[in-house]
Amino acid sequence: MSDLWEALSAVGTCAATVVAVAIATFDARRNRRKEGELRLEDADREKEKARTVIAEIDQDLTKAHVTNFGTSPVLNLEVLGAQITITRESGAQEHHYRPRCEQGQFGWQVVGPGQRVTAKIDLEQELVRITPGPEVYDVMIEVVFTDADGRIWKRLGDYQPERVTDVGRQVPQADTYRSRSRPH
């Protein structure tokens, strides 16, 4: 009879171990899922601030307007250029335009809440050069800036902002970004 009790005790111990491992695995998965959800919520909150910076081109394609609709200032705002998408019957083509004028102002150290800044860029000449014919085109302005919490963001038109973690690889002309003093 004692052999039977020992066998039942061993089976009970194994069953308890399996249940304990299953509970621990379930808890670990639930914790990882919860941590992932919290990370996504944090990232969304970070992006929420960056979404308040809106860049637009005016009707005559000569000025880019950038407005900070947020409640905090943005720093080191720079107009990187524009992406021009030409749609023809044969498909769409993307062209990138970078401001070339040395005298034009393309960056600002601080853009306060509700403030709008303007960069003079002449895309009309660029469109004449790349669009012979009645094609449809779309122009989106690309900007890079630092939010009030010190995170660097890049945004193209009304696309979601992208967090910049490597300025040297993710920002064109990165050697000039944040390296020179700019007038307000």
Backbone as CSV, one residue per row, in Angstrom:
resi,resn,N_x,N_y,N_z,CA_x,CA_y,CA_z,C_x,C_y,C_z
1,MET,0.808,-1.182,0.000,0.000,0.000,0.000,0.860,1.259,0.000
2,SER,2.001,1.205,0.678,2.865,2.385,0.722,3.443,2.699,-0.654
3,ASP,3.642,1.664,-1.507,4.108,1.913,-2.867,3.060,2.693,-3.669
4,LEU,1.801,2.360,-3.429,0.723,3.067,-4.106,0.688,4.538,-3.692
5,TRP,0.840,4.796,-2.377,0.854,6.174,-1.892,2.057,6.931,-2.429
6,GLU,3.198,6.278,-2.515,4.392,6.934,-3.079,4.181,7.272,-4.554
7,ALA,3.555,6.348,-5.291,3.282,6.583,-6.713,2.290,7.730,-6.879
8,LEU,1.220,7.702,-6.068,0.245,8.797,-6.133,0.868,10.126,-5.731
9,SER,1.738,10.107,-4.751,2.430,11.326,-4.319,3.322,11.860,-5.428
10,ALA,4.016,10.968,-6.121,4.881,11.382,-7.234,4.055,11.977,-8.366
11,VAL,2.926,11.320,-8.681,2.048,11.843,-9.734,1.502,13.203,-9.319
12,GLY,1.098,13.343,-8.058,0.598,14.625,-7.566,1.644,15.711,-7.631
13,THR,2.877,15.371,-7.279,3.976,16.334,-7.337,4.221,16.773,-8.780
14,CYS,4.221,15.809,-9.691,4.421,16.147,-11.119,3.282,17.032,-11.623
15,ALA,2.051,16.688,-11.254,0.898,17.486,-11.690,0.986,18.905,-11.133
16,ALA,1.368,19.031,-9.869,1.507,20.360,-9.269,2.593,21.162,-9.977
17,THR,3.686,20.484,-10.341,4.777,21.158,-11.052,4.303,21.640,-12.421
18,VAL,3.573,20.784,-13.147,3.064,21.162,-14.470,2.109,22.349,-14.345
19,VAL,1.234,22.325,-13.366,0.303,23.435,-13.160,1.062,24.710,-12.816
20,ALA,2.071,24.619,-11.955,2.853,25.802,-11.573,3.582,26.387,-12.779
21,VAL,4.163,25.516,-13.619,4.863,25.989,-14.827,3.860,26.633,-15.784
22,ALA,2.694,26.035,-15.943,1.679,26.594,-16.835,1.219,27.966,-16.348
23,ILE,1.005,28.100,-15.059,0.591,29.391,-14.499,1.689,30.434,-14.680
24,ALA,2.943,30.043,-14.431,4.063,30.979,-14.594,4.206,31.412,-16.050
25,THR,4.044,30.469,-16.984,4.130,30.791,-18.414,2.998,31.737,-18.815
26,PHE,1.807,31.463,-18.363,0.655,32.321,-18.649,0.881,33.728,-18.107
27,ASP,1.364,33.832,-16.872,1.638,35.138,-16.268,2.719,35.895,-17.034
28,ALA,3.769,35.169,-17.437,4.859,35.817,-18.175,4.348,36.360,-19.509
29,ARG,3.532,35.573,-20.224,2.976,36.034,-21.502,2.068,37.244,-21.299
30,ARG,1.249,37.187,-20.264,0.344,38.301,-19.979,1.143,39.561,-19.642
31,ASN,2.221,39.412,-18.867,3.056,40.563,-18.520,3.760,41.140,-19.746
32,ARG,4.274,40.252,-20.634,4.924,40.730,-21.857,3.930,41.468,-22.744
33,ARG,2.717,40.930,-22.853,1.691,41.576,-23.669,1.337,42.941,-23.081
34,LYS,1.198,43.000,-21.761,0.864,44.261,-21.096,2.000,45.277,-21.268
35,GLU,3.265,44.820,-21.135,4.413,45.715,-21.349,4.438,46.225,-22.787
36,GLY,4.137,45.348,-23.736,4.085,45.759,-25.140,3.013,46.799,-25.381
37,GLU,1.850,46.597,-24.778,0.773,47.573,-24.911,1.162,48.910,-24.300
38,LEU,1.831,48.868,-23.155,2.278,50.114,-22.516,3.309,50.833,-23.373
39,ARG,4.225,50.065,-23.998,5.226,50.680,-24.887,4.545,51.344,-26.079
40,LEU,3.534,50.672,-26.645,2.806,51.259,-27.775,2.066,52.523,-27.358
41,GLU,1.460,52.503,-26.173,0.770,53.700,-25.675,1.755,54.837,-25.458
42,ASP,2.933,54.531,-24.893,3.956,55.565,-24.685,4.419,56.135,-26.018
43,ALA,4.667,55.256,-26.993,5.112,55.716,-28.313,4.037,56.576,-28.966
44,ASP,2.776,56.200,-28.797,1.690,56.984,-29.375,1.601,58.357,-28.712
45,ARG,1.797,58.401,-27.387,1.791,59.696,-26.692,2.943,60.570,-27.175
46,GLU,4.118,59.956,-27.400,5.252,60.721,-27.921,4.926,61.267,-29.307
47,LYS,4.360,60.424,-30.169,4.017,60.844,-31.525,2.932,61.906,-31.523
48,GLU,2.059,61.847,-30.533,0.969,62.815,-30.461,1.501,64.241,-30.468
49,LYS,2.580,64.485,-29.722,3.186,65.821,-29.711,3.775,66.156,-31.070
50,ALA,4.400,65.178,-31.709,5.034,65.431,-33.005,4.005,65.647,-34.105
51,ARG,2.822,65.071,-33.960,1.774,65.246,-34.968,1.260,66.675,-35.036
52,THR,1.547,67.488,-34.036,1.031,68.859,-34.018,1.858,69.801,-34.884
53,VAL,2.954,69.330,-35.436,3.766,70.148,-36.340,3.339,69.799,-37.766
54,ILE,2.764,70.806,-38.443,2.186,70.599,-39.767,2.922,71.470,-40.783
55,ALA,3.372,70.853,-41.880,4.060,71.573,-42.954,3.202,71.521,-44.217
56,GLU,3.043,72.698,-44.852,2.220,72.804,-46.062,2.932,73.686,-47.073
57,ILE,2.572,73.515,-48.322,3.102,74.363,-49.391,1.974,75.302,-49.814
58,ASP,2.321,76.565,-50.126,1.267,77.488,-50.549,0.856,77.212,-51.990
59,GLN,-0.203,77.874,-52.430,-0.792,77.603,-53.749,0.165,77.840,-54.908
60,ASP,0.999,78.885,-54.792,1.891,79.187,-55.923,3.215,78.434,-55.844
61,LEU,3.360,77.514,-54.904,4.513,76.620,-54.773,5.828,77.352,-54.524
62,THR,5.777,78.511,-53.870,7.009,79.252,-53.602,7.352,79.327,-52.118
63,LYS,6.446,78.902,-51.252,6.697,78.993,-49.809,6.197,77.742,-49.104
64,ALA,6.994,77.280,-48.135,6.581,76.199,-47.248,6.228,76.827,-45.908
65,HIS,5.055,76.535,-45.412,4.609,77.052,-44.119,4.608,75.903,-43.120
66,VAL,5.210,76.126,-41.971,5.231,75.116,-40.916,4.597,75.744,-39.679
67,THR,3.580,75.057,-39.143,2.856,75.571,-37.983,2.976,74.585,-36.837
68,ASN,3.256,75.133,-35.651,3.280,74.329,-34.435,1.919,74.493,-33.756
69,PHE,1.049,73.517,-33.920,-0.279,73.556,-33.318,-0.270,73.002,-31.891
70,GLY,0.897,72.603,-31.397,1.000,72.015,-30.062,0.999,73.047,-28.955
71,THR,1.089,72.544,-27.733,1.107,73.410,-26.552,2.515,73.623,-26.026
72,SER,3.512,72.980,-26.649,4.915,73.134,-26.263,5.710,73.624,-27.470
73,PRO,6.810,74.320,-27.224,7.634,74.750,-28.359,8.346,73.562,-29.000
74,VAL,8.686,73.719,-30.268,9.563,72.754,-30.926,10.883,73.467,-31.201
75,LEU,11.943,72.702,-31.202,13.287,73.253,-31.328,13.936,72.752,-32.602
76,ASN,14.900,73.538,-33.088,15.721,73.137,-34.233,14.888,72.661,-35.414
77,LEU,13.818,73.373,-35.707,12.971,73.033,-36.848,13.715,73.353,-38.125
78,GLU,13.714,72.411,-39.042,14.384,72.639,-40.319,13.529,72.074,-41.448
79,VAL,13.342,72.874,-42.500,12.675,72.397,-43.709,13.738,71.694,-44.532
80,LEU,13.588,70.378,-44.682,14.576,69.599,-45.430,14.345,69.687,-46.928
81,GLY,13.100,69.888,-47.330,12.801,69.958,-48.750,11.395,69.497,-49.009
82,ALA,11.199,68.940,-50.198,9.867,68.498,-50.596,9.973,67.201,-51.368
83,GLN,8.918,66.420,-51.275,8.793,65.240,-52.130,7.678,65.542,-53.108
84,ILE,7.993,65.463,-54.376,7.024,65.733,-55.433,6.696,64.389,-56.082
85,THR,5.434,64.012,-56.056,5.005,62.765,-56.689,4.225,63.118,-57.946
86,ILE,4.746,62.699,-59.086,4.121,62.949,-60.379,3.391,61.666,-60.780
87,THR,2.112,61.779,-61.097,1.338,60.610,-61.524,1.041,60.749,-63.005
88,ARG,1.555,59.804,-63.753,1.322,59.759,-65.200,0.545,58.483,-65.509
89,GLU,0.148,58.338,-66.750,-0.549,57.117,-67.140,0.340,55.899,-66.919
90,SER,1.633,56.075,-67.038,2.563,54.951,-66.893,2.874,54.636,-65.433
91,GLY,2.387,55.443,-64.508,2.636,55.183,-63.089,3.090,56.439,-62.375
92,ALA,3.479,56.265,-61.122,3.890,57.405,-60.296,5.412,57.443,-60.188
93,GLN,5.946,58.655,-60.139,7.373,58.864,-59.937,7.547,59.849,-58.795
94,GLU,8.550,59.605,-57.968,8.851,60.526,-56.871,10.117,61.295,-57.192
95,HIS,10.083,62.586,-56.904,11.242,63.452,-57.058,11.439,64.164,-55.725
96,HIS,12.676,64.297,-55.305,12.967,64.973,-54.042,13.677,66.285,-54.334
97,TYR,13.220,67.311,-53.689,13.776,68.652,-53.870,14.368,69.110,-52.545
98,ARG,15.602,69.527,-52.570,16.266,70.080,-51.388,16.516,71.561,-51.632
99,PRO,16.182,72.413,-50.680,16.429,73.849,-50.860,17.913,74.104,-51.134
100,ARG,18.184,74.987,-52.097,19.567,75.258,-52.467,20.022,76.669,-52.135
101,CYS,19.099,77.563,-51.896,19.428,78.966,-51.706,20.144,79.185,-50.372
102,GLU,21.357,79.691,-50.421,22.128,79.932,-49.197,21.553,81.079,-48.371
103,GLN,20.868,82.034,-49.040,20.344,83.177,-48.312,18.955,82.915,-47.718
104,GLY,18.293,81.869,-48.163,16.955,81.569,-47.652,17.019,81.000,-46.246
105,GLN,15.965,81.187,-45.517,15.915,80.654,-44.161,15.128,79.351,-44.181
106,PHE,15.780,78.252,-43.771,15.150,76.945,-43.776,15.098,76.345,-42.380
107,GLY,15.582,77.091,-41.370,15.582,76.534,-40.026,15.360,77.591,-38.965
108,TRP,14.823,77.141,-37.824,14.528,78.020,-36.705,14.901,77.306,-35.417
109,GLN,15.503,78.023,-34.481,15.885,77.427,-33.204,14.664,77.085,-32.360
110,VAL,13.688,77.982,-32.304,12.488,77.755,-31.492,11.260,78.195,-32.285
111,VAL,10.250,77.327,-32.304,8.947,77.688,-32.868,7.939,77.452,-31.752
112,GLY,7.389,78.542,-31.239,6.501,78.474,-30.085,5.139,77.886,-30.412
113,PRO,4.374,77.572,-29.384,3.018,77.061,-29.583,2.183,78.051,-30.385
114,GLY,1.517,77.557,-31.412,0.675,78.402,-32.251,1.439,79.228,-33.269
115,GLN,2.752,79.152,-33.282,3.559,79.966,-34.189,3.661,79.299,-35.560
116,ARG,3.691,80.140,-36.597,3.844,79.675,-37.975,5.087,80.320,-38.563
117,VAL,5.909,79.522,-39.226,7.114,80.038,-39.885,7.036,79.694,-41.369
118,THR,7.757,80.460,-42.174,7.700,80.289,-43.622,9.101,80.208,-44.198
119,ALA,9.295,79.230,-45.069,10.555,79.097,-45.806,10.258,79.347,-47.280
120,LYS,11.092,80.151,-47.907,10.922,80.413,-49.332,11.620,79.307,-50.111
121,ILE,10.826,78.535,-50.834,11.388,77.509,-51.724,10.605,77.578,-53.024
122,ASP,11.286,77.578,-54.142,10.626,77.751,-55.427,10.457,76.394,-56.104
123,LEU,9.332,75.755,-55.846,9.056,74.459,-56.454,8.452,74.600,-57.840
124,GLU,7.951,75.786,-58.161,7.354,75.978,-59.485,8.386,75.682,-60.576
125,GLN,9.609,76.204,-60.414,10.674,75.940,-61.386,11.025,74.452,-61.434
126,GLU,11.031,73.817,-60.281,11.328,72.383,-60.212,10.253,71.579,-60.943
127,LEU,8.988,71.939,-60.761,7.901,71.228,-61.443,7.976,71.416,-62.952
128,VAL,8.319,72.618,-63.404,8.456,72.858,-64.846,9.544,71.959,-65.415
129,ARG,10.620,71.767,-64.647,11.739,70.945,-65.107,11.367,69.469,-65.204
130,ILE,10.558,68.955,-64.269,10.305,67.515,-64.244,8.938,67.102,-64.776
131,THR,8.075,68.055,-65.146,6.723,67.664,-65.569,6.321,68.248,-66.916
132,PRO,6.898,67.758,-67.979,6.391,68.221,-69.275,5.064,67.520,-69.571
133,GLY,3.973,68.262,-69.549,2.681,67.668,-69.845,1.679,67.859,-68.724
134,PRO,0.472,67.374,-68.941,-0.627,67.611,-67.987,-0.736,66.538,-66.889
135,GLU,0.366,66.214,-66.249,0.333,65.204,-65.209,-0.269,65.749,-63.926
136,VAL,-0.671,64.857,-63.072,-1.159,65.214,-61.749,0.025,65.110,-60.798
137,TYR,0.166,66.078,-59.925,1.277,66.031,-58.981,0.796,66.316,-57.576
138,ASP,1.566,65.824,-56.611,1.297,66.052,-55.199,2.622,66.473,-54.578
139,VAL,2.585,67.502,-53.745,3.799,68.006,-53.102,3.643,67.891,-51.594
140,MET,4.631,67.277,-50.943,4.647,67.192,-49.484,5.961,67.765,-48.986
141,ILE,5.881,68.600,-47.964,7.063,69.222,-47.375,7.636,68.291,-46.300
142,GLU,8.953,68.184,-46.262,9.629,67.347,-45.266,10.355,68.240,-44.255
143,VAL,10.098,67.988,-42.971,10.719,68.768,-41.906,11.354,67.822,-40.884
144,VAL,12.297,68.369,-40.129,12.880,67.662,-38.989,12.887,68.654,-37.837
145,PHE,12.643,68.153,-36.615,12.592,69.046,-35.461,12.787,68.241,-34.189
146,THR,13.035,68.960,-33.102,13.175,68.357,-31.785,11.985,68.799,-30.945
147,ASP,11.310,67.827,-30.302,10.174,68.209,-29.456,10.678,68.718,-28.108
148,ALA,9.766,69.189,-27.277,10.135,69.783,-25.988,10.782,68.773,-25.040
149,ASP,10.602,67.479,-25.315,11.202,66.437,-24.475,12.556,65.968,-25.007
150,GLY,13.044,66.603,-26.081,14.366,66.277,-26.609,14.394,65.178,-27.661
151,ARG,13.244,64.697,-28.099,13.199,63.662,-29.135,13.223,64.330,-30.510
152,ILE,13.980,63.757,-31.424,14.095,64.301,-32.780,13.109,63.550,-33.670
153,TRP,12.379,64.302,-34.486,11.354,63.752,-35.360,11.554,64.227,-36.787
154,LYS,11.154,63.396,-37.727,11.129,63.771,-39.139,9.705,63.503,-39.622
155,ARG,9.168,64.451,-40.396,7.802,64.286,-40.888,7.714,64.729,-42.333
156,LEU,7.072,63.917,-43.131,6.844,64.218,-44.540,5.352,64.426,-44.743
157,GLY,4.974,65.657,-45.096,3.574,65.978,-45.337,2.698,65.625,-44.153
158,ASP,1.595,64.952,-44.431,0.700,64.563,-43.347,0.887,63.109,-42.919
159,TYR,1.993,62.494,-43.355,2.309,61.147,-42.876,2.626,61.204,-41.390
160,GLN,2.593,60.056,-40.745,2.932,59.981,-39.328,4.395,60.399,-39.134
161,PRO,4.694,61.118,-38.068,6.085,61.481,-37.806,6.909,60.224,-37.502
162,GLU,8.182,60.267,-37.879,9.106,59.171,-37.595,10.133,59.650,-36.594
163,ARG,10.395,58.851,-35.597,11.407,59.196,-34.599,12.781,59.007,-35.222
164,VAL,13.640,59.989,-35.071,15.005,59.922,-35.599,15.919,59.474,-34.467
165,THR,16.526,58.333,-34.640,17.441,57.828,-33.619,18.893,57.945,-34.057
166,ASP,19.119,58.064,-35.359,20.479,58.221,-35.888,20.471,59.391,-36.858
167,VAL,20.761,60.576,-36.337,20.688,61.792,-37.148,21.594,61.670,-38.372
168,GLY,22.767,61.082,-38.215,23.720,60.977,-39.317,23.193,60.202,-40.508
169,ARG,22.362,59.207,-40.281,21.842,58.393,-41.381,20.426,58.773,-41.783
170,GLN,19.640,59.344,-40.893,18.235,59.583,-41.178,17.914,61.010,-41.605
171,VAL,18.840,61.919,-41.468,18.583,63.311,-41.828,19.590,63.733,-42.888
172,PRO,19.096,64.113,-44.098,20.013,64.603,-45.119,20.769,65.829,-44.611
173,GLN,21.987,65.962,-44.998,22.836,67.083,-44.587,22.904,67.181,-43.061
174,ALA,23.043,66.036,-42.407,23.023,65.993,-40.941,24.163,66.784,-40.318
175,ASP,25.243,66.980,-41.054,26.364,67.730,-40.483,25.972,69.180,-40.198
176,THR,24.949,69.676,-40.895,24.512,71.050,-40.628,23.373,71.107,-39.632
177,TYR,22.758,69.965,-39.356,21.612,69.971,-38.446,22.079,70.228,-37.024
178,ARG,21.527,71.251,-36.415,21.816,71.659,-35.041,23.280,72.063,-34.834
179,SER,23.999,72.398,-35.899,25.396,72.764,-35.697,25.644,74.266,-35.842
180,ARG,24.677,74.988,-36.367,24.878,76.429,-36.512,23.697,77.163,-35.904
181,SER,23.978,78.334,-35.424,22.936,79.156,-34.830,22.052,79.710,-35.928
182,ARG,20.761,79.689,-35.699,19.818,80.191,-36.699,19.024,81.341,-36.102
183,PRO,18.691,82.320,-36.921,17.847,83.400,-36.424,16.419,82.904,-36.222
184,HIS,15.665,83.591,-35.376,14.252,83.215,-35.119,13.395,83.689,-36.240
